[in-house]
Amino acid sequence: MGHGHSHGHAQGATSASGRYTGALALSFVVLAAFAALEVTVGLMTGSLALLSDAGHMVTDVLGVGMALATVLLVHRRTPSRRHTFGLYRAEVLAALANAVLLLGVSGFVIVEAVSRLSDPPAVAGLPVLLTATAGLAANVVAFLALRDGARESLNVRGAYLEVLSDTVGSIGVLIGGALMLAFGWFWVDPVVAIGVGLFILPRTVKLGLQALRILVQSTPGHLDPDEVTAALTALDGVSEAHDVHLWTLTSGMEVASAHLTTEPGADPVTVLAQAQELLDERFGLAHATVQVESADAGTRCRTPRW
């Protein structure tokens, strides 16, 4: 039996979130500074709305910090005897943790806001308005820094969603502070909180499901195993493709393995090269392990029963 690997650009490559370490670091510093400001002003004024927004921003700081720590961990630890694929999956775990964190915060805010609708507490409008404006500026900086990375990396996307939710929240708090200052409409505060929670929940659920699909090694959504198997079987010199597996290591890093049974007289080296080229160029599977087997029953692999 012969076998080979197609390494391409994915082998030892920098994952998508690694290219955005600077953006994560900038976001972390900016958000941490303004979270401290919101907590300080909230405690000084006794504004529950501001403390609530500060709590959400502290969640942002934790989420972004977790994403940043994960990137630094992944790119310090290269593949080793104990982690032959490296620690790329840590990025997916961080994204899942961010999703769980966001779900918890959003759920708590919605429940708390609903309980306050019947008897909304008085809130000092001016401190809320001024501090929410500063918080909005911080969130916009972080939002712009993370926007590009969120398209490529689940890890960065988790941090981005944290910031997005708080950006929308800051806008809501800012508007609410203006209305409370101008008209004394204290019911605006819980209504804004409910709106922010409902806005972020579906995005958070989507992020969590994406992370779970990677962790349970589901087939990448843009790939069809039957199509890949058929394409491999159609190669010259191949009589059958079996044990075809497709999964995602981390965002943007798809991996494949396959066994190919050759026709009598076929050159295994040529078959291997054709298979690797097909998987890379047609399906974007730059890291693929292909095992080439003779049609002779005596040399064919044994497929595990599990």
Number of C-alpha atoms within 10 A of each C-alpha: 13 13 15 15 16 23 17 16 13 18 14 13 12 14 21 21 29 21 13 19 19 13 22 26 17 15 28 22 16 17 25 19 13 23 23 14 15 26 20 15 17 22 12 10 14 14 19 17 22 28 20 17 25 26 17 23 29 20 22 30 24 19 28 34 19 22 32 27 17 24 26 14 15 21 17 11 12 15 15 10 8 7 11 9 14 18 21 23 20 18 30 29 21 25 29 24 19 29 27 16 19 27 20 12 16 23 16 12 20 20 14 14 21 15 12 16 15 10 11 17 15 15 23 20 25 15 20 29 23 14 24 27 18 15 28 22 17 23 27 18 17 26 23 15 19 27 17 15 23 20 14 15 22 27 34 33 26 32 33 29 25 27 29 23 24 28 24 20 27 31 18 21 31 24 20 28 30 18 18 22 18 11 10 16 17 22 20 18 25 26 18 21 25 19 15 23 23 13 16 20 19 12 16 25 16 12 22 23 13 19 26 16 16 20 17 10 14 14 18 18 10 6 15 13 13 10 11 21 19 14 15 25 19 13 17 15 19 24 17 18 22 16 13 17 18 21 21 20 20 24 22 16 21 21 24 20 18 20 23 31 24 23 17 12 9 16 15 22 13 11 21 22 14 15 26 22 17 18 21 17 10 10 15 17 25 23 21 24 20 23 22 24 22 22 19 11 8 7 10 15 14 6 9 6 4 3
